[in-house]
Amino acid sequence: MGMGAGTNSKKNIRNLSLEDLTREVLALSQPGFRAKQIHEWLWKRSATRFEEMTNLPKSFIEILNQDYSLNSVQISNNQISKDRTVKNIFNLADGNQVEGVLIPTTERMTACVSSQVGCSLTCKFCATGFMERKRNLDSGEIVDQVVLMNLQAQELYGLPLTNIVFMGMGEPLLNYSNVLQAVKHLTSPDGLNYSYKRITVSTAGIAKMIRKLADDKVQFNLALSLHAANDKKRNEIMPINESNSLESLKDALVYFSTETKNPITLEYIVFDRFNDQISDAEELYQFSQNFPCKINLIEYNPISLAAYKNAKADKIEAFESYLQRKGMIANVRRSRGKDIDAACGQLALKQG
Ligand code: SF4
């Protein structure tokens, strides 16, 4: 809406660090302190248009408008679930779309963001997995989703975001540098100043990149979408497991845990008659013993493309209490936003 032709050729100003910004401002024959002013508008005040930057001269705002785009992501459409979950479809400047979900609970206001347009992994239960991966999002596009959902949270529910999870479309660790750059903007005191503790990056399990996170000493939480703790079953639903076996993931997580001491969560969707037996729970328990972690058991939302169904309630309960009896922190995560296809594994741009 209102996005004129030619937006694509403009540089997304949110991709620039303060240093880059200073360089470019000087090249435009403006005093260096303008960079700081712009940076503050972008990152502290979540400006959505250059016109809001009232301490800049009008003539400079015009120049900025010509050369840069500012908020290249816009909400094109949203749906609100009976449980208050909001699914947003975001328009990107090049015409692509991604989805992001705002999840309000009693103690949290969580934004689930996308990191890629589509996904190159082909998890068999996930609607995004049936789409092609078109491209990586840049860091500005990732942060924009957060900025927009933070405004939305305040408008709809009167509360700011408390948590940010990279669990939308795409595999964050295959867009490594942009995701890390986005986290930097989100957590920097000159930026949005979110605590690392409130940020979780979720991966389908790429051992080499988990090790890289450890080497880079990241400070955010890590979640592994495990879903099966034996290679045969996991290969069946997550082809990425063929080149990243459970053994290699275990070693990578041990390394991550020792190097960073950051919390790890194992995500486990319980599928009907696939991974819902006590023997499966025992395998999950064994896997979880290698490093400190907690377990989220997730209710599945069937999608028409996939053959899997949600496990029966009594099976999920038995699974949970088996793990708890063994001393694990294990919790069932009820599905949110089911009625609007906003739940885990359902993001696929139906009306796209
Ligand atoms: S579950 Fe995640 S990694 Fe797997 S296909 Fe879906 S978006 Fe990609």
Boltz pocket constraint, residues with backbone or C-beta under 6 A from the ligand:
constraints:
  - pocket:
      binder: B
      contacts: [[A, 118], [A, 119], [A, 120], [A, 121], [A, 122], [A, 123], [A, 126], [A, 127], [A, 128], [A, 129], [A, 130], [A, 168], [A, 169], [A, 170], [A, 171], [A, 204]]
      max_distance: 6.0
